[in-house]
Amino acid sequence: MDTITKRALGTAGIAGDLARVAAVAALLWAIMAQSPANIARFAVVALLLLIPRITGLARPFDAAFGWTLILATAASAAGWYQTIAWIDWVIHCVTTGAVAAMAVLVLARYDLVPSLHGPGPRRNHAALILLTTATGLSIGVVWEFYEWLASEIFGITMVVGYTDTIADLAMDGLGSIIAGLALTAWAARGFTRHRASLGG
């Protein structure tokens, strides 16, 4: 079982590093295409993907964080949000969940939230799920503020509106609950050190 776990962690680590390579490749493509908007998007993603690698956070969540951010950014660059009605919901769910999990890992890594890792009482598991959900919903609210500013103040074409905002936040919450359950399962297995760590 230990051998299988080590292989799985190794594979997740490779997937996370490949996401960083993909982000840099996308940034180079945007530069060659002379697309300022996409240059800015992929530059931000490339920088964000350095966080889990530098801080040595959990490999599976690193990989999920990287690839979902790339998916969300590529969808924007390709105009999928305007042409595929349901893609916005899916990306809000998976990306916000991955970002929420990574945010909780960073907070725990620097002792900004109580340590919740390792086997423990059910209340600790519930607290971790609630923390991840609250974090994801907070991130979702900040994103909705950004969408409003981008659309109303800067004139950037985006899909906005009351119904869209409520649906987005609902999917943010769902994704964050799933991420909280994943973090709880990860913590319950006792992964607490190196790049298999919940809190460092």
Residue, then its C-alpha position, 0 to 999 in steps of 0.5 A: m500500500d505504501t508503494i502504491t501511495k508513493r507512486a500516486l504522489g509521485t504521479a501527482g507531483i509530475a502532473g503539478d509540474l507539467a501544469r507549470v510547464a503548460a502555463v509557461a507555454a501558454l504565456l509564450w503563445a500569448i506573447m507570440a500572438q501579441s494578445p495583451a489580455n491573454i498575456a496578463r491572464f497566463a502570466v498571473v496563472a504562471l505566478l500563482l502556480l509557483i505558490p504550491r511548489i515553493t511552499g511544498l504543499a500537497r501534491p494532489f491538490d497542487a496538480a488540481f490547482g494547476w490544471t483547473l486554473i489552466l482550464a479556466t484561463a484557456a476557456s476564457a482565452a478561447g471564448w468558451y464562456q460565450t459559446i458553451a452555456w454550461i461550461d461556466w458552471v463546471i469551471h466555477c465548481v472545479t476551479t473554485g474547489a481547487v483554489a479553496a483547497m489550496a488556500v486552506l493548505v496555505l493558511a494551515r502551512y503558515d499557522l493562520v488557521p488551527s491545525l486540523h490534520g491527522p486522525g481526529p474527532r468528527r468535529n475537526h473533520a466538520a470544521l475543515i469542511l466548513l472552513t474550506t466551504a467558507t473560503g471557497l464562497s469568499i473567493g467566489v464573492v471576490w470573483e463576482f466583484y471582479e466580474w462586475l468591475a470588469s464589465e461595468i467599469f472597464g467595459i470588458t465583455m463578460v457574462v454577468g447578471y443576477t441569475d449568473t451570479i447566483a448560479d456561479l456562487a452555488m457552484d462555488g459552494l458545491g465545489s468547495i464542499i467537495a474540496g473540503l471532503a477531499l481535504t478531510a479524507w487526505a488529513a484522515r490518512g495522516f499525510t502531514r509532512h513534505r509534499a504530502s502535507l496538510g499543514g506542513 
